[in-house]
Amino acid sequence: MPRVRETFQKYLRFSTMGLELGLSVIIGLLIGQALDGWLGTDPWLTLLFLIFGMVAGFRSVYRLVREMQRRDREKRDETAP
């Protein structure tokens, strides 16, 4: 049973990656559009915050992948003779 739980947790982490990436981009886009509408700087702040959102999303995915690799490495070290 622990093996099934571990596999399920990995799938949840992978689904979180896509969600975090997508939400980061959408939030950046919405903030940029709101600021452009308020300040009248269309499309510059939209583009800037879209890029910020993309960077934040990829950074989040990168950190999650590194954490998963670290956990797998630790698990392999525990089971190694």
DAPE-V154027 format. One record per pair of residues at least 24 apart in sequence whose C-alpha atoms are under 8 Angstrom apart, sorted by the first residue. I is the first residue (numbers start at 1). GAP is how many residues later the second one is. If there is no record, write none. Layout:
# DAPE-V154027
I	GAP
I	GAP
This chain:
# DAPE-V154027
13	51
17	43
17	44
17	47
20	37
20	40
20	41
21	33
21	35
21	36
21	37
21	39
21	40
22	35
23	34
24	29
24	30
24	32
24	33
25	25
25	26
25	27
25	28
25	29
25	32
26	24
26	27
27	26
28	24
28	25
28	26
29	24
